[in-house]
Amino acid sequence: MLETFAKAIVYTLAVYANVGLVFSVPFVWLGVQRLDSEAQGSGIGFRLLILPGVAAFWPMFLQRWLRGVVEPPVDKNPHRLSSKT
């Protein structure tokens, strides 16, 4: 039973990683320049650098891409809020 549970976890992580890799390739080439104005005109080195992170966090990037969010969200942590005063 424990072996079946371990296999299920491994298969789930493999599916998640494969979906992330399939998503990240078109996103890195097409979507990142729409979501972040700083990424426009960036080279292949930048795109290869962000590929693993996009593959890992693909649900967040997919949601932002589908919603059409243009810029990254502004941090609203206590440190940033106290520096504005």
C-alpha positions as CSV (number, residue, x, y, z in Angstrom):
1,M,0.0,0.0,0.0
2,L,2.8,2.4,0.8
3,E,4.5,1.6,-2.5
4,T,1.3,2.4,-4.4
5,F,1.0,5.7,-2.6
6,A,4.7,6.5,-3.4
7,K,4.2,5.6,-7.0
8,A,1.1,7.8,-7.2
9,I,3.0,10.8,-5.8
10,V,5.9,10.2,-8.3
11,Y,3.5,9.9,-11.2
12,T,1.6,13.0,-10.1
13,L,4.8,15.0,-9.9
14,A,5.9,13.7,-13.3
15,V,2.7,14.8,-14.9
16,Y,2.9,18.2,-13.3
17,A,6.5,18.6,-14.5
18,N,5.6,17.5,-18.1
19,V,2.7,19.8,-18.3
20,G,4.9,22.6,-17.0
21,L,7.5,21.9,-19.6
22,V,4.9,21.8,-22.4
23,F,3.4,25.1,-21.2
24,S,6.7,26.9,-20.5
25,V,8.1,26.6,-24.1
26,P,5.3,28.6,-25.8
27,F,5.0,30.9,-22.8
28,V,8.6,31.8,-22.8
29,W,8.6,32.6,-26.5
30,L,5.3,34.3,-26.8
31,G,3.6,35.1,-23.5
32,V,6.3,36.5,-21.3
33,Q,6.7,39.6,-23.5
34,R,3.0,40.3,-23.2
35,L,3.0,40.0,-19.4
36,D,6.2,41.9,-18.6
37,S,7.3,44.9,-20.6
38,E,10.9,44.5,-19.4
39,A,11.0,41.1,-21.2
40,Q,10.3,42.6,-24.6
41,G,13.3,42.3,-26.8
42,S,15.1,40.0,-24.5
43,G,17.5,37.5,-25.9
44,I,17.6,33.7,-25.9
45,G,19.8,33.7,-22.7
46,F,17.1,35.4,-20.6
47,R,14.4,33.1,-22.0
48,L,16.4,29.9,-21.3
49,L,17.1,31.3,-17.8
50,I,13.5,31.7,-16.9
51,L,12.3,28.4,-18.5
52,P,12.8,26.2,-15.4
53,G,11.0,28.7,-13.2
54,V,8.1,29.0,-15.6
55,A,7.9,25.2,-15.8
56,A,7.8,25.0,-12.0
57,F,5.2,27.7,-11.4
58,W,3.1,27.2,-14.6
59,P,-0.3,27.4,-13.0
60,M,0.4,30.9,-11.8
61,F,1.7,32.0,-15.2
62,L,-1.2,30.3,-17.0
63,Q,-3.7,32.2,-14.9
64,R,-2.0,35.6,-15.4
65,W,-1.7,34.9,-19.2
66,L,-5.4,34.0,-19.5
67,R,-6.5,37.0,-17.4
68,G,-4.3,39.3,-19.5
69,V,-2.5,40.8,-16.6
70,V,0.0,43.2,-18.2
71,E,2.5,44.0,-15.4
72,P,3.7,42.1,-12.3
73,P,1.8,42.8,-9.1
74,V,3.3,45.4,-6.8
75,D,4.5,44.1,-3.4
76,K,2.4,45.1,-0.5
77,N,4.5,43.7,2.3
78,P,5.1,45.7,5.6
79,H,8.6,46.7,4.6
80,R,7.6,48.2,1.3
81,L,4.6,50.0,2.8
82,S,6.7,51.5,5.6
83,S,9.3,52.8,3.1
84,K,6.7,55.0,1.3
85,T,6.0,57.2,4.3
